[in-house]
Amino acid sequence: MRSVCCGARRSCGGDFVAGIHAGERFSLMTTLPNDVMRPIHNRMLVVLKREELDAWLYGDYLSLANRSSVALVARKD
């Protein structure tokens, strides 16, 4: 079953991470890295925006596999 998780912060800020679960087992989904992540690692998390949740949970989730256009920004909270 597909699921999503949000950071430990009280407010997710609109970003979620795609995952799958079966019973008590849970795995975060990864995909090929975008240009920002490629120098660091050969995989990256499937980061979802709030407006993509329905597609991930109920619809055409394969359309979300290409995350090359997702801008990843590091910020200090």
Secondary structure, DSSP 4 states (H G I P E B T S, - for coil): -EEEE--SSSS-TTEEEEEEEETTEEEE-EE---TTTTTT-S-EE-EEEGGGHHHHHHS-GGGGS--TTPPP-----
